[in-house]
Amino acid sequence: MFKKYPGRRKDDSYLCTAIAIDSTVEHYIVGYKPFATMQKAHHMLLFGCNQPGSDEVIWDCGDMTTAGPNFQRAPVCIGQPSILYGWGRDAPDLYLPEGVGFKVGGNTDVQYLVLQVHYKKKLGPDYSGISIESTVGPLPKRASTLLMVTGGKLPPNKRETFETACIVDEDIEIHPFAFRAHTHRHGEKVSGWVVRENQYGQDIWELIGERNPLLPQMFQSVKKNITIRQGDVVAARCVLNNKENKEFTVGNTANNEMCNYYLMYWVPGDRILRQECCLMLRKPFKMGKTSKLKRYFCRDNICYSPGPPEYYWSSEAELNNIPKI
């Protein structure tokens, strides 16, 4: 996917472009080759949409920013987008494991691919994009991406943790195979776990993977076989260190911070995780008893918490044996 992005844009612009997929044939995306540099693009995200947010060749798709009067302002998609790929900080190519692919086109909900490019600075014309490798042959394993993300505030001159944890409350087995960490400049470490409670009420934390977010923001392979089942908790934590004399809030601009943990997984067959994933406000399962406390459902593979100072694992989710920073 390559388009000439015009130079007439503002700092912190989010620009989107779309291509249609053959609706008569199901395709499986198996690889991505980025063509971009961190000197020009802060990040690129590839979304799957049923309908793009605009009919324009290029449009302004930023939530909290504006690219200027030369661009129509519209969302990434009409309806909920699915995350297919992410790139940042000169990350290398990504190829999925053998037999695994993102299913698009045909009778799926993904009829368009939409590329979003975030530009930190106002530059001249640019051709940032992604080359996509796909196959039309059916694959035995279908890929999807779970995004774990927080809101929150980073106080001045403080090291802070941004945490989220969600319960898989759906009769499904998912197999994580790659993860991607994303923060802005204050990030030190981003980690993800699957958490299970034993018969004594102790939480057992199994590390999926962790990475310094200031390194190339690639999808890094999960180094071991992990299966996540109904009742398991997926948890992510970002450690951010603010040595400045001002507060930073989570947001989309270069003057904000972020805490994102993207988890790519595959399922055997065709059924991916949908909505049965809920933010932990208290442990819902304790020795076989179901809590009546309110739970907030994830939506379409997104696990969100409000972050600090409102949400911490120890107080809001009542998790224990929490790994040290």
TIMAR-529822 format. One record per residue (C-alpha): residue in one letter; x, y, z. Coordinates in steps of 0.5 Angstrom, whole numbers, padded with zeros to 4 digits, always signed. Example, Ala and Ser with C-alpha at 12.3 -4.5 7.8 and 13.67 -1.06 7.14 Angstrom:
# residues 2
A+0025-0009+0016/S+0027-0002+0014/
END
This chain:
# residues 325
M+0000+0000+0000/F+0003+0006-0002/K+0001+0013-0004/K+0004+0020-0004/Y+0002+0023+0002/P+0002+0031+0001/G+0007+0036+0004/R+0001+0041+0006/R+0000+0038+0013/K+0001+0040+0020/D+0005+0037+0026/D+0002+0031+0029/S-0002+0029+0023/Y-0006+0022+0022/L-0007+0021+0015/C-0011+0015+0012/T-0011+0012+0005/A-0015+0005+0003/I-0015+0000-0002/A-0021-0005-0003/I-0020-0012-0003/D-0023-0017-0008/S-0030-0019-0005/T-0030-0026-0009/V-0024-0029-0006/E-0022-0030+0001/H-0014-0028+0002/Y-0010-0029+0008/I-0004-0024+0010/V+0002-0028+0012/G+0007-0022+0011/Y+0009-0015+0012/K+0015-0011+0009/P+0015-0004+0012/F+0018+0002+0007/A+0018+0008+0012/T+0024+0011+0017/M+0023+0014+0024/Q+0025+0021+0021/K+0019+0022+0017/A+0014+0017+0020/H+0012+0016+0028/H+0008+0010+0027/M+0004+0006+0022/L-0002+0002+0023/L-0006-0002+0018/F-0013-0004+0020/G-0018-0008+0017/C-0025-0005+0015/N-0032-0007+0013/Q-0032+0001+0010/P-0027+0006+0010/G-0028+0012+0014/S-0028+0016+0008/D-0028+0016+0000/E-0022+0021-0001/V-0016+0018-0003/I-0012+0021+0003/W-0016+0024+0009/D-0015+0026+0016/C-0016+0020+0021/G-0013+0023+0028/D-0018+0023+0034/M-0014+0029+0038/T-0011+0032+0032/T-0012+0036+0026/A-0008+0035+0019/G-0011+0042+0017/P-0016+0045+0012/N-0013+0041+0006/F-0016+0034+0009/Q-0023+0032+0010/R-0024+0029+0017/A-0026+0022+0018/P-0025+0016+0022/V-0021+0010+0020/C-0027+0006+0019/I-0034+0006+0019/G-0035+0001+0024/Q-0030-0002+0029/P-0023-0003+0025/S-0019-0009+0027/I-0012-0009+0027/L-0007-0012+0022/Y+0000-0009+0023/G+0003-0004+0027/W+0010-0001+0025/G+0015+0004+0029/R+0022+0006+0030/D+0025+0003+0024/A+0022-0004+0026/P+0024-0010+0021/D+0019-0014+0016/L+0014-0019+0020/Y+0012-0026+0017/L+0007-0030+0021/P+0009-0037+0023/E+0007-0043+0018/G+0000-0044+0017/V-0002-0037+0020/G-0006-0032+0017/F-0010-0026+0017/K-0017-0027+0014/V-0019-0022+0009/G-0024-0021+0003/G-0029-0026+0001/N-0035-0026+0006/T-0031-0023+0012/D-0032-0017+0015/V-0025-0014+0012/Q-0027-0011+0005/Y-0022-0006+0006/L-0015-0005+0008/V-0014+0002+0011/L-0006+0005+0012/Q-0006+0010+0018/V+0001+0014+0018/H+0002+0019+0024/Y+0007+0024+0022/K+0010+0028+0028/K+0013+0034+0024/K+0011+0038+0018/L+0015+0035+0012/G+0015+0035+0005/P+0011+0029+0001/D+0012+0022+0003/Y+0011+0015+0000/S+0011+0011+0007/G+0008+0005+0006/I+0007-0003+0007/S+0008-0009+0002/I+0003-0014+0004/E+0004-0022+0002/S-0002-0026+0002/T-0005-0033-0001/V-0011-0035-0003/G-0011-0042-0001/P-0014-0043+0006/L-0010-0044+0012/P-0011-0048+0018/K-0010-0042+0023/R-0013-0036+0023/A-0009-0030+0026/S-0012-0024+0030/T-0009-0018+0035/L-0011-0016+0042/L-0010-0009+0044/M-0008-0008+0051/V-0008+0000+0052/T-0009+0004+0058/G-0011+0012+0059/G-0008+0015+0065/K-0003+0021+0068/L+0005+0021+0069/P+0006+0026+0074/P+0013+0030+0074/N+0019+0027+0076/K+0016+0020+0078/R+0017+0013+0075/E+0010+0010+0074/T+0006+0004+0072/F+0001+0003+0067/E-0003-0003+0068/T-0009-0007+0065/A-0012-0014+0066/C-0018-0017+0062/I-0021-0024+0063/V-0022-0028+0057/D-0030-0030+0058/E-0031-0034+0052/D-0030-0041+0050/I-0024-0041+0046/E-0017-0043+0046/I-0012-0037+0043/H-0005-0038+0042/P+0000-0032+0042/F+0005-0032+0037/A+0008-0024+0037/F+0007-0018+0041/R+0009-0011+0040/A+0010-0005+0045/H+0009+0002+0044/T+0010+0008+0048/H+0013+0015+0047/R+0019+0018+0050/H+0018+0016+0057/G+0018+0009+0056/E+0022+0004+0060/K+0019-0003+0059/V+0013-0006+0057/S+0011-0013+0059/G+0005-0018+0058/W+0003-0024+0062/V-0003-0029+0062/V-0005-0030+0070/R-0008-0036+0073/E-0011-0037+0080/N-0009-0043+0083/Q-0013-0047+0089/Y-0010-0043+0094/G-0012-0036+0091/Q-0005-0035+0089/D-0004-0032+0082/I+0001-0035+0077/W+0004-0030+0072/E+0007-0033+0066/L+0011-0028+0062/I+0009-0028+0054/G+0014-0023+0053/E+0017-0016+0054/R+0021-0011+0051/N+0024-0004+0051/P+0019+0001+0047/L+0025+0005+0045/L+0028+0000+0041/P+0025-0001+0034/Q+0017-0003+0035/M+0017-0009+0032/F+0012-0015+0033/Q+0017-0020+0037/S+0016-0027+0037/V+0013-0030+0043/K+0019-0035+0045/K+0015-0041+0048/N+0008-0044+0047/I+0003-0041+0051/T-0005-0043+0051/I-0010-0038+0053/R-0017-0041+0055/Q-0023-0039+0058/G-0022-0036+0065/D-0015-0034+0064/V-0013-0027+0065/V-0009-0023+0060/A-0005-0017+0063/A+0000-0012+0061/R+0004-0007+0064/C+0008-0001+0062/V+0013+0003+0066/L+0014+0010+0064/N+0020+0014+0068/N+0018+0022+0067/K+0025+0026+0069/E+0021+0033+0067/N+0018+0038+0071/K+0011+0037+0068/E+0005+0032+0068/F+0004+0028+0061/T-0003+0025+0060/V-0004+0019+0055/G-0006+0021+0048/N-0005+0021+0041/T+0000+0027+0040/A+0008+0027+0041/N+0007+0031+0047/N+0003+0026+0050/E+0005+0019+0053/M+0002+0012+0051/C+0002+0005+0054/N+0000+0000+0048/Y+0001-0008+0048/Y-0001-0011+0042/L-0002-0019+0042/M-0002-0023+0036/Y-0005-0030+0037/W-0008-0035+0032/V-0014-0040+0033/P-0015-0047+0030/G-0020-0046+0025/D-0024-0040+0024/R-0027-0037+0030/I-0023-0031+0033/L-0024-0028+0040/R-0030-0023+0040/Q-0033-0019+0046/E-0032-0024+0052/C-0026-0021+0055/C-0028-0016+0061/L-0023-0011+0065/M-0022-0014+0072/L-0025-0009+0077/R-0025-0015+0082/K-0023-0022+0081/P-0029-0025+0078/F-0027-0032+0080/K-0025-0034+0087/M-0025-0041+0089/G-0031-0043+0084/K-0035-0037+0086/T-0037-0031+0081/S-0037-0024+0084/K-0043-0020+0083/L-0039-0014+0082/K-0039-0010+0075/R-0035-0012+0070/Y-0033-0008+0063/F-0033-0012+0057/C-0028-0011+0052/R-0030-0009+0045/D-0027-0012+0039/N-0020-0015+0041/I-0019-0008+0045/C-0017-0009+0053/Y-0017-0002+0056/S-0016+0001+0063/P-0017+0008+0065/G-0009+0007+0068/P-0006+0011+0074/P-0008+0014+0079/E-0015+0011+0078/Y-0013+0003+0076/Y-0008-0001+0079/W-0008-0009+0079/S-0007-0009+0086/S-0013-0005+0088/E-0018-0005+0083/A-0016-0012+0080/E-0014-0015+0087/L-0009-0019+0083/N-0003-0022+0088/N+0004-0024+0087/I+0005-0018+0082/P+0012-0019+0078/K+0017-0014+0080/I+0019-0008+0076/
END
